[in-house]
Amino acid sequence: MTSHLFYQTRDRRPLLERAEGIYIWDTSGKRYIDGSSGAMVSNIGHSNPNVLTAIRTQMDKSTFGYRLHFENEPAEKLAAKVAELSPKGHNKVFFVSGGSEAVESAVKLARQYAYIRGEDKRSKIISRLPSYHGATMGALALTAYEPLNAPFRAMTMEMPHIPAPTCYLDNDNLTDHDRGIKYADMLKDKIIQEGPENILGFIMEPVGGASTGALVAPDSYYARIREICDEFNILLIYDEVMTGVGRTGKFLACEHWNINPDIIATAKGFGAGYIPLGAMTAREEIVETILSSGGFQHGYTYAGNPIACSAGLAVINEIFKNDLMENTNVVGALLIKGLLKLKNKYPSLVMCAVKDYLLLLRW
Ligand SMILES: Cc1ncc(COP(=O)(O)O)c(C=O)c1O
């Protein structure tokens, strides 16, 4: 059958029929284990009856209320829940429909915050190399992956990068602690090199995703990065699009290191494959400063959609009701056991993955 769809390539894929739990069936009846939750999305499994019921119930009431005309209860309830589960001071939630939108919103919030405070020169956000922060032009400017950047370089602002903390590749005699500090201090050097007055913020994934495959830095890295951002008065943005909403055994991965970022972007597991949903949260002072200056000059038509927010609430309920974050720790430990066995057989294949998982779970 000819397809009139196109995405990245001409490659065809099996035709999806239905899905349940960890399984997906194609139209030929073949069953697949959704081992990666799609693109790290379906964190609570497919076709969860409680989420489906929440969506149906909301659909029978209302499917849309434009945010500039109406507030809606699911969006209010979900925002309250997210604020409750977020680090201290993250009392304000801005809903979006995906990860790129969440990152884009974080960038624009950071920029408007500087702009209204008269710090107009602050226009650069430092990111890590390699990194993936999304597909839209603003998020792409932060993404550091040559094949994705090259065609669009002439149209995007060149943002500064520092190396991702790939300590497992280092051949030195440093302790893990010192390696963490070494990589974090690269941020300080970069800020000084670019001129602190030109820097808006630093964006990082607490656990590397698409570009660095579960990369976890030594503990010392996280605290030192926070310290450097404070020292130079630049905003620390955590891209938790992949790691957020329970994926790493905490609601947000920043909790593993007790870090309170200034802005946090989430998506993927938030809608968990049931609905497009993401969020950006920020320290209340940042949001209030912008709101007091006349408002955030940014927004999306589908933001805070009542169906999406009902689904998001139901997803979070399921995570807590079924203790899925604790389960992440249990199956994570199992995974390590299996990986360690494989490591002996194929040392070059799984060495870094094992090390990163061990670091995350404090083994
Ligand atoms: C860390 C990170 N940020 C942002 C994005 C972009 O999210 P989306 O594809 O939902 O726009 C992704 C997607 O893989 C991601 O992994």
The ligand as an ORCA input file, in Angstrom:
! r2SCAN-3c Opt
* xyz 0 1
  C      15.669     15.731     26.430
  C      14.681     16.044     25.366
  N      14.246     17.299     25.216
  C      13.330     17.628     24.280
  C      12.825     16.677     23.413
  C      11.800     17.062     22.386
  O      10.571     16.517     22.712
  P       9.425     16.330     21.619
  O       9.906     15.319     20.640
  O       8.233     15.892     22.414
  O       9.194     17.669     20.991
  C      13.243     15.352     23.532
  C      12.758     14.300     22.629
  O      13.326     13.259     22.469
  C      14.199     15.022     24.533
  O      14.648     13.772     24.704
*
